[in-house]
Each structure stands twice: as structure tokens, then as C-alpha cells.
Amino acid sequence: MSSAETAARLRPRGSNNLGTRQFNERVVLQAIRLHGALPKAEIARLTNLTAQTVQLIIARLEADGLVLKHAPLRGRIGQPSVPMALNPDGAFSIGIKIGRRSLDVLLVDFAAQVRERLTLDYQFPDPDSLFDEIRTRVQALRKTLGPKRAQLLHGVPQQLAAVETVDKERRKAPQRFESARVGKGLQRLRGRRSEDESTLLRRFRAAIEEIAHYGLFDYVLVNDDLDEATTQLISIFLAEECRRGRASRRAERLLAEGRGYGGMLPPKKP
């Protein structure tokens, strides 16, 4: 794909039809986000919106504090144009990343710049403590904004609700733990000669730390024989499909069908 085709695909396009106010506002914001500060005439050209529509949208966005004016561009023919840019303090959001060795909770402004980063390093992401750590860090980031700017924080109730949902489902769902024989695994890694001894020792200690948390899981798989471990894993999935909660709908449907015949046998099909 040529650079011209790529630019055309990325170019935001608005609509002049009625009832598309929010969509057009997003298109204008996306144009500014992609190209930086832009005069209204340039925004109209990029978005395929009329100059009057862009004027109204910019006025609303400026009143909402989402965009701000830059210094006028002088030295050209006609009236100086005024570039409009995103207001970094117009809105904020929080991002959460759970990694294998660390947790990152970020505070991001409306210009997609990271304002604050809270990190937690660990050997193993223990879910019993990790979700509490997330809640604590989200609340700490809210406090850094202060009462006024905290009102501009979007998505946090939904994120915390999602965390609560995941935590709740995690406690109900079966947990699987897969482990390889440590000695054989270390011997295999040494045979590759792709890492020095200090790196192997660090990975070995991390593996031991992970295995020490086997008690958090409902099922434990020792990945010593790949075919056997695969068969065991498939058996776990099949067993989970037969749990009462998942099979209740089918059982209730069968009950309803049986009761529909008043305890009698269903008629034979012709």
C-alpha cells in the first residue's frame, strides 16, 4: 500500500447529515490528534465538513475545555489563522497493564501524554493481592489530580467495575497451573547455549517462585510429557463444560420439554 493510500485511510472523514453531532466532534478531535494544531479551514478540508459545521464544533469543544487556541499565524495573505490544539487538561484517563513481572497503572491526559506512572514489581502476579493493589493505585492517581480535575477523569468507574467483575469471575473459574520439571528444563536451556549462566539462574529462580504458588490453582499440570499434558488440559476443558452452572440451561430445557407432556411419553414421530 502506497503512502498516499495509507494517508487516505487514516484521514478522518465527517458527515454533514443531521443527528451526527457526536460523531463529527470525534472526527474533528481525531484530525487534530493526528496532525497537531490546525486552523479551522484546514480541519474542514481534512474532515470533508463545511466551514460552518467546523466553526460550530470548535466552539462547542472550546466551551467544554477540550481544545484551545494557539497564537495566530501571521505573515500570510488575508487574516491570520488561529490553530486549534487539544487541551491536555481537557480530560484524563487511567490505563492498567498487568504483566508477568510487574503492574503498571498510568494517568494519561487528553493529548495522550503519561502524567503519572505507578509500578509494582513482583515475582508472580498473585491475584489475591493484585486486585487490591490496582484499586489502591487508581485511587492514588485520582488524588494527584485534585478535586476539580478529578471530575475530568473518564472511564474510572467502568474500569473499577471491570476489575471487580474479573476478580469475581476469577474466584469462580478454575485456575490451571502448568509446570515443567525444573531440572530437565534447566538442562535443556543450558544445552541451547543461548544465555549466560547468570540469566539462566535468574530464570531458574523465577520458575521456582512461580511453582511455589501452585496452591492458588484448582488444577496442576506437570508439563513433563507434552502429549500427556495436552490430554490432561483437554480433559479439564471438557470437565468444565459439565459443571452444573454451565449445564443448567440444557437440564432446564429437558425438564421443560418433559413436563410439557404431563409426565407421559412424547408422541411418536410419523
C-alpha positions, 0 to 999 in steps of 0.5 A, a space after each residue: 500500500 502506497 503512502 498516499 493510500 495509507 494517508 487516505 485511510 487514516 484521514 478522518 472523514 465527517 458527515 454533514 447529515 443531521 443527528 451526527 453531532 457526536 460523531 463529527 466532534 470525534 472526527 474533528 478531535 481525531 484530525 487534530 490528534 493526528 496532525 497537531 494544531 490546525 486552523 479551522 479551514 484546514 480541519 474542514 478540508 481534512 474532515 470533508 465538513 463545511 466551514 460552518 459545521 467546523 466553526 460550530 464544533 470548535 466552539 462547542 469543544 472550546 466551551 467544554 475545555 477540550 481544545 484551545 487556541 494557539 497564537 495566530 499565524 501571521 505573515 500570510 495573505 488575508 487574516 491570520 489563522 488561529 490553530 486549534 490544539 487539544 487541551 491536555 487538561 481537557 480530560 484524563 484517563 487511567 490505563 492498567 497493564 498487568 504483566 508477568 513481572 510487574 503492574 503498571 497503572 498510568 494517568 494519561 491526559 487528553 493529548 495522550 501524554 503519561 502524567 503519572 506512572 505507578 509500578 509494582 514489581 513482583 515475582 508472580 502476579 498473585 491475584 489475591 493481592 493484585 486486585 487490591 493493589 490496582 484499586 489502591 493505585 487508581 485511587 492514588 492517581 485520582 488524588 494527584 489530580 485534585 478535586 476539580 480535575 478529578 471530575 475530568 477523569 473518564 472511564 474510572 468507574 467502568 474500569 473499577 467495575 471491570 476489575 471487580 467483575 474479573 476478580 469475581 469471575 476469577 474466584 469462580 473459574 478454575 485456575 490451571 497451573 502448568 509446570 515443567 520439571 525444573 531440572 530437565 528444563 534447566 538442562 535443556 536451556 543450558 544445552 541451547 547455549 543461548 544465555 549466560 549462566 547468570 540469566 539462566 539462574 535468574 530464570 531458574 529462580 523465577 520458575 521456582 517462585 512461580 511453582 511455589 504458588 501452585 496452591 492458588 490453582 484448582 488444577 496442576 499440570 506437570 508439563 513433563 510429557 507434552 502429549 500427556 499434558 495436552 490430554 490432561 488440559 483437554 480433559 479439564 476443558 471438557 470437565 468444565 463444560 459439565 459443571 452444573 452452572 454451565 449445564 443448567 440451561 440444557 437440564 432446564 430445557 429437558 425438564 421443560 420439554 418433559 413436563 410439557 407432556 404431563 409426565 407421559 411419553 412424547 408422541 411418536 414421530 410419523 
